[in-house]
Amino acid sequence: MADEPTRLKLSLVNEIQLLYPTEPNWFEVDNDTLAALVDDFASEPSCATTAIGLLVTRKDARANELAHWLIAHEQADQWLKEAAHDVLDGN
């Protein structure tokens, strides 16, 4: 009997980031996962941009806190910072 290969178990956050630009059905992604995508923006900024927009649309209280954090973060790119400003501006 041959040894079976070890399979990696990825978190949903890592799976979304790894498969990008293929996107999940964002409406099925829970708010905790969206917040984690924002928190790990360095791995895939485009996912984080989508995630913070969905958090504000869902009126998740973490959206404003994450937006302030992104604006202050020197590694956040200009598009992510613009999305964060949109969150704070109510757009």
Secondary structure as GFF3:
##gff-version 3
##sequence-region A 1 91
A	DSSP	alpha_helix	12	19	.	.	.	ID=ss1
A	DSSP	three_ten_helix	26	28	.	.	.	ID=ss2
A	DSSP	alpha_helix	31	39	.	.	.	ID=ss3
A	DSSP	alpha_helix	45	57	.	.	.	ID=ss4
A	DSSP	alpha_helix	62	72	.	.	.	ID=ss5
A	DSSP	alpha_helix	78	89	.	.	.	ID=ss6
###
